[in-house]
Amino acid sequence: MRDLLLLTGVFAGSLAIGYLLIARVPVRLHTPLMSMTNAISAVTILGAVLLFAVDTTLAQKVCGALALALAAFNVVGGFAITDRMLRMFRRHHG
C-alpha cells in the first residue's frame, strides 16, 4: 500500500511539473515536442509489455493495460500530428 501511495505521489508530481513546463512552451515548438514524446511513450509501451511477462496482481495488470492503451494513443496521435506538420513543408507541384 505504501508503494502505491509513493507511486501515486510521483505520478501527481510529474503531472503537475509536466503541465507547468508544457504550458510555457511556445506554440511553434508544440509539434516537435509531441514528436519527442513518441519516444517516451514507446518506452512506456515496452515497460507495460514487460509487466505482462511476469506474474502480477489484477490491479497491476489493469494499470499496465491502461498505461499501454494511453501510451499507444499518444504514439498514434504524435505520428499523426508530425505527419500533418511535415505535409505543411512539402512543395506543391503544379
C-alpha positions in Angstrom: 0.0 0.0 0.0 2.9 2.3 0.8 4.4 1.7 -2.6 1.1 2.6 -4.3 1.0 5.9 -2.4 4.5 6.7 -3.3 3.9 5.9 -7.0 0.7 8.0 -6.9 2.7 10.9 -5.4 5.4 10.6 -8.1 2.7 10.5 -10.8 0.9 13.6 -9.4 4.2 15.5 -9.1 5.2 14.5 -12.6 1.8 15.6 -13.9 2.0 19.0 -12.3 5.6 19.6 -13.4 4.8 18.4 -16.9 1.8 20.7 -17.2 3.7 23.7 -15.9 6.6 23.1 -18.4 4.3 22.4 -21.4 2.2 25.5 -20.6 5.3 27.6 -21.1 6.4 26.1 -24.5 5.8 28.4 -27.5 3.1 27.2 -29.9 5.7 26.8 -32.6 7.5 24.1 -30.6 4.5 22.0 -29.6 4.7 19.7 -32.7 8.4 18.9 -32.3 7.8 18.4 -28.6 5.0 16.0 -29.5 7.3 14.1 -31.7 9.8 13.7 -28.9 7.1 12.3 -26.6 6.6 9.4 -29.0 10.0 8.1 -27.8 8.9 8.4 -24.2 5.6 6.7 -24.9 7.4 3.9 -26.7 9.4 3.2 -23.5 6.1 3.2 -21.6 4.7 0.6 -24.0 7.8 -1.6 -23.6 7.5 -1.4 -19.8 3.8 -2.3 -19.9 4.5 -5.3 -22.2 7.3 -6.4 -19.9 4.8 -6.2 -17.0 2.6 -8.8 -18.6 5.6 -11.2 -18.9 5.8 -11.7 -15.1 3.2 -12.8 -12.5 1.3 -9.7 -11.4 -1.9 -9.0 -9.5 -5.1 -8.0 -11.2 -4.6 -4.3 -10.2 -1.1 -4.3 -11.7 -2.4 -5.8 -14.9 -5.2 -3.2 -15.1 -2.6 -0.4 -14.5 -0.3 -1.9 -17.2 -3.2 -2.2 -19.7 -4.2 1.4 -19.0 -0.6 2.6 -19.4 -0.3 0.5 -22.7 -3.5 2.0 -24.1 -2.7 5.6 -23.2 0.9 5.4 -24.5 -0.3 3.8 -27.7 -2.9 6.6 -28.1 -0.1 9.1 -27.6 2.2 7.5 -30.1 -0.5 7.3 -32.8 -1.6 10.9 -32.1 2.1 12.1 -32.2 2.7 10.5 -35.5 -0.5 11.9 -37.0 0.5 15.4 -35.8 4.0 15.0 -37.1 2.8 13.9 -40.5 0.5 16.9 -40.6 3.4 19.2 -39.8 5.6 17.6 -42.5 2.9 18.0 -45.1 2.9 21.7 -44.4 6.5 21.9 -45.5 6.2 19.9 -48.7 6.5 21.7 -52.0 3.3 21.8 -54.0 3.8 20.7 -57.6 1.5 22.2 -60.2 
